Amino acid sequence: HDSSHLAIIVQTNFQLCAYTTSELHVSMLGLFCDVQTIRRLPNVIFMSISRDSIKGAFNLGIQAQQILRFLEKHAHPKLREAGTDPLPGNVVDQIYLWDRERHRVRWNEVFVHQPMMPGEFHAVQMYAMEHGAHAWSSEARNQIMIKYSHVERIQNFIQKWRAKKAAGRL
């Protein structure tokens, strides 16, 4: 085997065994493996994949699909000959789950509106929804969260609605 050869075995316990003598390969694996866990033999390197190491790769702009493609492409030839998936399903699933963790929460700046008059909650909620300004609402809490970029428009609507309501035109 020459120095450009790389054969990887990923185990179900997230342990990675890489047959290589190339420092480049070790560095590439270090992008998404825990470098604190490296153990070396003359032609084999043992590392582990952890949540933190995968998240570190994501922070470098590496995607879950790219990591998995790299591991599959360089899977040990005996694993490919077996006719099954060369990567353990639990490892593949977990890498995708760690990727999805990054997109679980979406932050929006909002304005919290507390309706004061009968019928105001539904009128404001409907108007906000129709104009893409609605972020969240709860009738039980009597709260409507308006996307901050739409606050002025919604406040103008509320003033006009309250004036019509007070004048008895609603």
Secondary structure, 3 states (H helix, E strand, C coil): CCCCCCEEEECCCCEEEEECCCHHHHHHHHCCCEEEEEEECCCEEEEECCHHHHHHHHHCCCCHHHHHHHHHHCECHHHHHCCCCCCCHHHHHHHHHHHHHCCCCCCCCEEEECCCCCCHHHHHHHHHHHCCCEEEEECCCCEEEEEHHHHHHHHHHHHHHHHHHHCCCC
